[in-house]
């Protein structure tokens, strides 16, 4: 999905209205999509507190609340303004709210939480036309949402954008609503993907609204990675497929004290559909590595990393737990391997001292640094926005760059910069990047380009983490990288179903 400015979105709405599409039809479709997304992240119906303003963003909240009520949720409506102040269409949705109950903003402060039932809050206070400091009564309502979120651990869903966040710049006013999930309509807005905005937007889900998004005529320079633009990349295997058709992956990883990183990369590659996975490890750790990896993975000892160049592989993953002892040999592998390769972790540290290697590689290269590794690759990185850093690096070097973070970016020269939308704070733990390396290597072995493998890999890993928490199998505190690899099947299924 393209990323657009608030002005562009308003122009798309006016174009739709000029063509006879009613604001009410768009509101109903948006509200239904929002309700479906709420049910994705909170699949067991519980209690919903819908806090809404007087404009059409409030109308979206009322439609969403009505649908949730029809689907078994106990819904309370909290108006920030008197109902007499509601816009005409929003007032109509208030009248149609059905069996929803009502509360005042003041009652949020004393809300008695029932720990046996899920609690979600809808932030429908302000839309994309608002900017600047929050004022009464919106200010009090936003504060109440944040306080109840902190006190009750409720999930907060911001409708289109968190109240207080500037839709154009991502600047957050004091008391901006902190959302766990932002359900943005039709297209992501520029402010939602700005550096620092993720603290307020949380997970970003784009609610399809073809009547608006289909009106974009220009090729996007930035996009949000969603199932609607990723699902088409995935091709089903024919009925007579064999393991060779699904790609051969070689992983050069692991060393003393970091065998687990190699095992996680292997698990990621296997769970992402690679037909054959071979893990190459230093001879000294071969016995323990062979005992740690899944039995489906082949493990081979190697004295000189360059020895793997003589073996057959469709894609290479290099770096997780590798160590820094053999920099010349590792650079040779990066340079001479004839297929696509994912370069991560210690291999990135080695590469940072000899970036010119990237101009002479035997195949496409995907680099997957976290911010610390990015600062080694590009010392000026801290001075730039993440977006500018990715653009500048890929302009200089002929690679695809996946810059990890709460809003992972993927960039390749002459292609749209892609912002990942999935994931949660539970992924802030060791080993997640190792799994991602294996997943991306498997996707490369299945003939995806580096850019598409990076977009798919980041989305799938994040979606896997979400599936585990939504199902109650794991919490953010207990989530492990091996859990994410193990639940990749749920992520692939969500991709096929085009779930948000």
C-alpha positions as a printed Julia matrix, in Angstrom:
500×3 Matrix{Float64}:
   0.0     0.0     0.0
   1.29    3.46   -0.88
   2.07    5.99    1.83
   0.43    9.36    1.33
   0.18   12.77    2.94
  -3.0    13.85    4.75
  -3.61   16.35    1.94
  -3.5    13.57   -0.64
  -5.93   11.48    1.37
  -8.39   14.35    1.66
  -8.12   14.92   -2.1
  -8.88   11.23   -2.72
 -11.96   11.51   -0.53
 -13.22   14.56   -2.41
 -12.64   12.75   -5.7
 -14.7     9.81   -4.48
 -17.5    12.11   -3.34
 -17.5    13.84   -6.73
 -18.01   10.43   -8.35
 -21.1     9.79   -6.27
 -19.61    7.66   -3.51
 -21.18    8.7    -0.23
 -19.32    9.52    2.96
 -21.64    7.13    4.77
 -20.72    4.22    2.49
 -17.02    4.86    3.12
 -17.62    5.16    6.87
 -19.52    1.88    7.0
 -16.82    0.04    5.04
 -14.03    1.54    7.13
 -15.78    0.74   10.41
 -16.41   -2.86    9.38
 -12.79   -3.29    8.39
 -11.69   -1.85   11.72
 -13.95   -4.23   13.63
 -12.52   -7.19   11.72
  -8.99   -6.04   12.55
  -9.85   -5.66   16.26
 -11.11   -9.24   16.23
  -7.85  -10.38   14.61
  -5.73   -8.96   17.42
  -8.27   -9.72   20.17
 -10.04  -12.87   18.94
 -12.01  -13.54   22.15
 -14.9   -11.06   22.54
 -14.65   -9.04   25.73
 -15.31   -5.43   26.71
 -14.82   -2.52   24.31
 -14.71    1.12   25.4
 -15.16    3.34   22.34
 -14.01    6.91   23.02
 -15.03    9.19   20.17
 -15.11   12.79   19.01
 -17.65   14.78   17.06
 -16.22   14.38   13.54
 -16.17   11.55   11.04
 -13.36    9.78   12.9
 -15.89    9.47   15.7
 -18.36    8.06   13.19
 -15.85    5.36   12.21
 -15.52    4.47   15.9
 -19.3     4.19   16.27
 -19.62    1.87   13.27
 -16.74   -0.26   14.57
 -18.32   -0.38   18.02
 -21.71   -1.39   16.6
 -20.2    -4.28   14.64
 -18.23   -5.48   17.66
 -21.43   -5.38   19.71
 -23.17   -7.52   17.1
 -20.26   -9.98   17.3
 -20.53  -10.6    21.02
 -18.54   -7.76   22.58
 -19.97   -5.72   25.46
 -19.52   -2.18   24.16
 -19.59    1.14   25.99
 -19.67    4.44   24.09
 -17.85    7.42   25.6
 -18.49   10.75   23.88
 -15.91   13.5    24.37
 -18.52   16.11   23.38
 -22.23   16.38   23.96
 -24.2    14.41   21.42
 -25.75   17.66   20.24
 -22.32   18.72   18.96
 -21.83   15.65   16.73
 -21.49   16.1    12.98
 -24.7    15.03   11.18
 -23.29   11.72    9.87
 -21.64   10.92   13.19
 -24.93   11.7    14.94
 -26.67    9.22   12.65
 -24.16    6.51   13.6
 -24.78    7.35   17.25
 -28.49    6.75   16.7
 -27.7     3.41   15.04
 -25.44    2.21   17.84
 -28.05   -0.32   18.92
 -27.5    -2.08   22.22
 -24.23   -0.33   23.08
 -24.16    1.2    26.55
 -22.84    4.65   27.45
 -20.29    6.05   29.86
 -18.76    9.46   30.53
 -15.08   10.28   30.17
 -14.93   10.8    33.94
 -16.06    7.21   34.5
 -12.95    5.9    32.72
 -10.9     6.98   35.75
 -12.82    4.62   38.03
 -13.41    1.83   35.53
 -13.35   -1.54   37.29
 -11.31   -3.96   35.21
 -12.48   -7.57   34.93
  -9.26   -9.56   34.39
 -11.23  -12.52   33.07
 -12.37  -10.6    29.97
 -10.25   -8.91   27.29
 -10.48   -5.11   27.35
  -9.93   -2.93   24.3
 -10.2     0.83   23.89
 -11.02    2.54   20.61
  -9.48    5.97   20.05
 -11.83    7.74   17.66
 -11.27   11.26   18.93
  -9.55   13.07   16.05
  -8.87   12.41   12.37
  -6.1    13.37    9.98
  -7.23   16.98    9.69
  -6.25   17.8    13.27
  -2.88   19.22   14.32
  -1.22   21.06   17.18
  -1.69   20.76   20.92
  -4.68   18.88   22.28
  -7.38   20.99   23.86
 -10.25   20.28   26.2
 -12.31   18.05   26.08
 -10.12   15.97   23.74
  -7.14   16.42   26.06
  -8.94   14.9    29.04
 -10.22   12.0    26.94
  -6.74   11.23   25.58
  -5.27   11.31   29.09
  -8.0     8.98   30.31
  -7.24    6.47   27.54
  -3.54    6.46   28.38
  -4.15    6.14   32.11
  -6.55    3.24   31.7
  -4.19    1.53   29.26
  -1.39    1.73   31.8
  -3.56    0.64   34.71
  -5.43   -2.2    33.02
  -3.06   -3.36   30.24
  -5.93   -2.91   27.81
  -5.22   -2.94   24.09
  -5.69    0.49   22.54
  -6.73    0.68   18.9
  -6.25    4.1    17.29
  -8.64    4.65   14.4
  -6.75    6.15   11.45
  -4.12    7.67   13.76
  -3.48    8.14   17.48
  -5.06   11.33   18.79
  -2.34   13.96   19.16
  -0.02   12.57   16.47
   0.45   14.85   13.47
  -0.59   12.84   10.42
   1.9    14.66    8.21
   5.04   14.87   10.35
   4.63   12.26   13.08
   5.19   14.91   15.75
   3.46   13.94   18.98
   1.7    16.53   21.13
   1.8    16.16   24.92
  -0.63   13.44   26.06
  -0.82   11.86   22.6
  -2.69    8.57   22.8
  -0.35    5.58   22.99
  -1.83    2.9    20.77
  -0.99   -0.78   20.62
  -2.43   -0.97   17.1
  -3.22    1.82   14.64
  -5.94    0.96   12.12
  -5.34    3.43    9.32
  -7.83    3.68    6.47
  -7.04    3.03    2.8
  -3.4     4.16    2.88
  -0.79    4.77    5.57
  -0.11    8.43    6.23
   3.38    9.89    6.26
   3.34   10.77    9.94
   2.6     7.18   10.95
   5.97    5.94    9.66
   8.12    8.88   10.8
  10.97    8.15   13.18
   9.65    8.02   16.74
   6.0     7.68   15.72
   6.05    3.92   16.33
   6.06    4.62   20.08
   2.51    5.94   19.62
   1.24    3.99   16.63
   2.29    0.51   17.75
   1.44   -2.1    15.16
   0.3    -0.51   11.9
  -2.62   -2.14   10.09
  -3.96   -0.69    6.84
  -7.73   -1.12    6.46
  -8.46   -1.58    2.72
 -10.76    0.96    1.13
 -10.41    0.48   -2.6
 -12.68    3.42   -3.42
  -9.86    5.64   -2.15
  -6.6     3.72   -2.57
  -7.38    2.79   -6.19
  -7.36    6.49   -7.08
  -3.6     6.79   -6.57
  -2.19    7.26  -10.07
   1.53    7.74   -9.47
   4.05    4.97   -8.8
   4.74    5.17   -5.05
   8.19    5.99   -3.74
   7.26    4.66   -0.29
   4.88    1.91    0.75
   3.63    0.04    3.78
   4.15   -3.71    3.55
   0.72   -5.32    3.91
  -0.79   -8.64    2.85
  -2.48   -6.86   -0.04
   0.83   -6.02   -1.72
   2.77   -9.05   -0.49
   0.36  -11.95   -1.06
   0.79  -11.74   -4.82
   4.5   -12.48   -4.43
   3.87  -15.93   -3.04
   3.51  -18.72   -5.58
   2.08  -22.13   -4.81
   4.29  -25.09   -5.53
   3.05  -27.49   -8.23
   1.73  -30.89   -7.16
   4.87  -32.63   -8.41
   7.32  -30.35   -6.58
  10.32  -31.96   -4.9
  12.81  -30.65   -2.36
  15.18  -29.42   -5.03
  12.43  -27.21   -6.42
  12.02  -25.51   -3.04
  15.59  -24.25   -2.87
  18.9   -25.27   -1.36
  20.15  -22.99    1.44
  23.67  -22.88    2.83
  24.19  -21.16    6.18
  27.66  -20.15    7.35
  27.11  -19.43   11.03
  28.02  -20.25   14.61
  31.15  -20.35   16.73
  32.17  -21.07   20.3
  29.56  -19.55   22.61
  27.12  -18.72   19.81
  25.95  -22.06   18.47
  22.36  -21.05   19.22
  22.47  -18.28   16.61
  23.33  -20.83   13.94
  20.57  -23.18   15.1
  17.98  -20.39   15.01
  18.98  -19.4    11.47
  18.63  -23.02   10.38
  15.2   -23.28   12.03
  14.08  -20.09   10.28
  15.18  -21.39    6.89
  13.42  -24.71    7.38
  10.17  -23.15    8.58
  10.16  -20.69    5.66
   9.95  -23.49    3.13
  13.51  -24.22    2.01
  13.76  -27.68    0.49
  17.27  -28.41    1.77
  19.22  -26.58    4.47
  22.9   -27.14    5.21
  24.54  -25.48    8.18
  28.3   -25.03    7.92
  30.06  -24.56   11.26
  33.65  -24.52   12.54
  34.9   -28.03   13.2
  35.38  -27.29   16.89
  31.64  -26.84   17.47
  30.4   -29.44   15.0
  29.29  -32.02   17.6
  27.22  -29.58   19.64
  25.79  -27.89   16.53
  24.71  -31.23   15.12
  22.88  -31.96   18.37
  21.1   -28.58   18.53
  19.68  -28.08   15.04
  16.47  -29.69   13.83
  17.04  -33.18   12.47
  15.86  -31.98    9.04
  18.95  -29.78    8.74
  22.27  -31.11    7.48
  25.32  -29.99    9.46
  28.83  -29.93    8.0
  32.16  -29.0     9.62
  34.31  -26.48    7.79
  37.89  -25.39    8.45
  38.01  -22.64    5.84
  34.77  -20.73    5.14
  35.75  -20.55    1.47
  35.23  -24.31    1.18
  31.48  -23.79    0.92
  31.96  -22.02   -2.42
  32.56  -25.41   -4.03
  29.16  -26.75   -2.87
  25.78  -26.37   -4.5
  23.4   -23.81   -3.02
  20.66  -21.57   -4.37
  21.1   -19.01   -1.59
  23.47  -18.25    1.26
  22.96  -16.86    4.76
  26.15  -15.73    6.46
  26.93  -14.17    9.8
  24.79  -15.27   12.8
  27.2   -16.09   15.62
  30.02  -16.45   13.12
  32.77  -14.65   15.04
  35.44  -12.32   13.68
  38.44  -14.66   13.52
  38.63  -15.15    9.75
  37.77  -11.8     8.13
  39.6   -12.38    4.83
  37.94  -15.73    4.26
  34.5   -14.35    5.12
  34.97  -11.43    2.72
  35.93  -13.9     0.01
  32.7   -15.81    0.55
  30.65  -12.59    0.46
  32.35  -11.54   -2.75
  32.58  -14.84   -4.62
  29.34  -16.7    -3.87
  27.48  -16.79   -7.19
  23.93  -16.68   -5.91
  21.93  -14.31   -3.7
  23.1   -13.96   -0.1
  21.87  -12.57    3.22
  24.65  -10.86    5.18
  24.01  -10.42    8.89
  25.59  -10.04   12.33
  29.35  -10.74   12.47
  29.57  -10.85    8.68
  28.31   -7.25    8.64
  30.96   -6.22   11.14
  33.64   -7.77    8.95
  32.12   -6.2     5.84
  32.05   -2.73    7.43
  35.85   -2.57    7.22
  35.81   -3.39    3.49
  32.61   -2.05    1.93
  34.16   -1.95   -1.52
  33.63   -5.71   -1.53
  29.99   -4.96   -2.32
  30.92   -3.61   -5.75
  32.39   -6.93   -6.83
  29.94   -9.58   -5.59
  28.99  -12.62   -7.63
  25.27  -12.22   -6.94
  22.65  -10.0    -5.27
  23.24   -9.12   -1.62
  20.77   -8.43    1.18
  22.19   -6.71    4.27
  20.16   -6.94    7.5
  21.73   -4.64   10.13
  20.3    -3.52   13.42
  21.01    0.16   14.27
  24.35   -0.6    15.91
  25.55   -2.54   12.88
  24.21    0.18   10.61
  26.36    2.73   12.44
  29.4     0.6    11.61
  28.41    0.36    7.95
  27.59    4.07    7.72
  29.21    6.15   10.5
  26.96    9.12    9.68
  23.84    7.01   10.29
  22.94    8.59   13.67
  22.78   12.02   12.01
  20.06   10.98    9.56
  16.51    9.77    9.73
  16.2     6.04    9.21
  14.49    6.67    5.88
  17.26    8.94    4.63
  19.93    6.54    5.88
  18.46    3.66    3.87
  18.06    5.8     0.77
  21.61    7.14    0.96
  23.18    3.74    1.58
  21.35    2.02   -1.27
  22.14    4.92   -3.56
  25.85    4.4    -2.85
  26.0     0.59   -2.72
  24.38   -1.99   -5.06
  22.51   -3.91   -2.37
  19.16   -4.31   -0.68
  19.2    -2.99    2.88
  16.86   -4.22    5.6
  17.26   -1.87    8.56
  15.81   -3.57   11.63
  13.79   -1.78   14.26
  10.28   -1.28   15.57
   9.41   -0.15   12.02
  11.8    -2.17    9.85
  12.67   -0.52    6.53
  13.63   -2.23    3.29
  15.32   -0.27    0.52
  16.77   -0.99   -2.9
  17.86    1.61   -5.42
  15.03    2.59   -7.83
  12.39    0.66   -5.85
   9.82    1.97   -3.38
  11.06    2.16    0.19
   9.05   -0.36    2.21
   8.01   -0.01    5.86
   7.16   -3.2     7.69
   3.87   -3.12    9.59
   3.96   -6.25   11.78
   5.56   -7.17   15.08
   5.41   -6.25   18.76
   7.73   -5.41   21.67
   8.06   -9.12   22.48
  10.47   -9.32   19.56
  13.0    -7.17   21.4
  15.04  -10.19   22.47
  18.05  -12.13   21.28
  17.89  -14.42   18.28
  15.09  -12.72   16.33
  17.57  -11.47   13.71
  19.05  -14.95   13.35
  15.63  -16.38   12.53
  15.08  -13.55   10.04
  18.37  -14.4     8.31
  17.23  -17.98    7.82
  13.79  -16.94    6.62
  15.2   -14.48    4.07
  17.75  -17.05    2.84
  14.94  -19.54    2.27
  12.92  -16.97    0.35
  15.93  -16.13   -1.8
  16.42  -19.83   -2.53
  12.81  -19.91   -3.72
  13.66  -17.28   -6.36
  12.38  -14.16   -4.67
  14.43  -11.03   -5.27
  16.38   -9.57   -2.36
  13.85   -6.75   -2.04
  10.86   -9.08   -1.97
  12.55  -11.61    0.31
  13.32   -8.82    2.78
   9.77   -7.44    2.71
   8.23  -10.89    3.06
  10.68  -12.06    5.7
  10.17   -9.07    7.98
   6.38   -9.23    7.63
   6.22  -12.98    8.26
   8.39  -12.89   11.38
   6.38  -10.02   12.85
   3.07  -11.67   12.02
   4.25  -14.92   13.59
   4.99  -13.1    16.86
   1.53  -11.51   16.79
  -0.22  -14.83   16.19
   1.36  -16.38   19.27
   0.3   -13.54   21.53
  -3.2   -13.16   20.09
  -3.79  -16.87   20.66
  -2.59  -16.61   24.27
   0.23  -19.09   23.65
   2.92  -16.57   24.58
   3.11  -13.12   26.16
   5.38  -10.28   25.1
   7.57  -11.13   28.09
   7.87  -14.84   27.31
   8.24  -14.71   23.53
  11.38  -16.39   22.16
  12.97  -16.35   18.73
  12.43  -20.1    18.44
   8.72  -19.51   19.1
   8.59  -17.09   16.18
  10.25  -19.61   13.87
   7.87  -22.31   15.04
   4.77  -20.21   14.32
   5.74  -19.13   10.8
   3.02  -21.43    9.46
   0.35  -19.19   11.0
   2.01  -16.18    9.38
   1.98  -17.81    5.94
  -1.7   -18.66    6.4
  -2.47  -15.06    7.36
  -0.62  -13.86    4.28
  -2.71  -16.11    2.03
  -5.92  -14.95    3.72
  -4.72  -11.33    3.44
  -5.37  -10.74    7.13
  -4.29   -7.3     8.3
